[in-house]
Amino acid sequence: MKSAPLLKQIRQKDLASRPRVPMLSKGMQIFHNGKPVELLYLVSCDTGRGEVWKVRPLFVAEADRSELFRSDDRVTFVHTTRIR
């Protein structure tokens, strides 16, 4: 059995090697785990936890909030159609 400090070191190494949330940038309208939001600005970035973004909910009247994005979250893009 491995010692506690060694296990902690292994966990920290795994978290540090975890990739950042791909392709997120200010102004994007996305579905984050099924909820439509607009990305306002990046609050913080921590390789172990993920990225915290200030978001504005879309299609509902709710206040802006901070949301944690991790690399294993479901992120899809809101597609819009332009009418000419």
Secondary structure, DSSP 4 states (H G I P E B T S, - for coil): ---HHHHHHHHHHHHHTSPPPTT--TT-EEEETTEEEEEEEEEEEETTTEEEEEEEESSS----EEEEE-TTS-EEEPP-----
